[in-house]
Amino acid sequence: MSTNIKNLIDRTYREYLEPMEDMVSYTVLSGTLSTSDTSVGFNGDLLSIEEEDALDAGTIIEIGQELMICTELNAVTNSITVTRAARGTTATTHDAGDVIKITPQFPRVNVFNAVKDQIENLYPTLYAVETQTISSAVGYVALVGADDNRIVAPLKAVSQYQELDAGNQTTVQFRGVAMELIDVPTTVTASGKVVQFSGVSTGVNVHCTFKKKFGEVSLETTTLADVGLETEYEPIIMAGVAAQMIAGKDIPTYTSDYITEQMAVTNYPVNSSSNIRNSLLQYQQVLINQARKDLRARYPEPVSLNSVVYPSA
């Protein structure tokens, strides 16, 4: 399972976009590359003569998410002169050993953007969940978390009481609490969200579970936990990314055959590359429906009366 966006992208390549039989020609950097360097050293031992010749002027190569245009090949020194940050990508630093892909079929920056799109489009069908412990107070309590602006609705709230029984022993009881979430101006609180409680004393800890939008993906190092993406959502994202990347493309035969075999395993066989995208989207929808059932089982919809949420559990 993936822990961050980089792992999720790599898994998408491995399971959908780049089967082993259809790997693009590649080599690795022989040295580091700053943001301004235009001479790229490569390991010539990993390339055939034909692949090395393909690095001549006009070829697009990829290192990480950056695309570069080759302008000159020096086969003696195993180096290429390049134009950096091609096709709207950003020049970044690269380390020795980083992979250089030659004319990639599915550029990594495109896959990264597709992952961002798929995560963003999951809401409101699916959503992230967060539980906070909030101390009840007279009036409202402002939410002050860095990403509390992503909160859209309360799911349930449970308070923890401590009482003394006849034997002077402390016992703990958990009780449902009615809670209201209110959108307010950011002058009141930076998140623009406050909560009010009903039927609970002041100063009592209330464990509040909220429905949230998924977080924004900014880097490959962004963790799935930061985004609010649960492990079981990974196949949903991957299927959607594959469908998005394949749309309108004449994909290689190996890739077509590979995805067809994978879909057959999941009981969604396809007969030609033209049907792959639709089959992937159908498969994604099945996974989404399963995830929705799971959310409903874990977090039954609460009852709302006059904007006050009365938890169902």
Buried (B, 14 or more C-beta within 10 A) or exposed (E): EBEBBBBBBBBBBEBBBBBEEBEBBBBBBBBEBEEEBBEBBBBBEBBEEEBBEBBEEEBBBBBBBBBBBBBEBEBEEBBBBBEBBBEEBEBBEBEEEEBBBBEBBBBBBBBBBBBBBBBBBBBEEBBBBBEBEBEBBEEBBBBEBEBBBBBBBBBBBBBEEEEEEEEEEEEEEEEBBBBBBEEBEEEBBBBBBBBBBEEBEEEBBBBBBBBBBBBEBEEBEBBBEBBBBBEEBBBBBBBBBBBBBBEEEEBBEBBBBBBBEBBEEEEBEBEEBEBBBEBBBBBBBBBBEEBEEEBEEEBEEBEEEEEBBBBEE
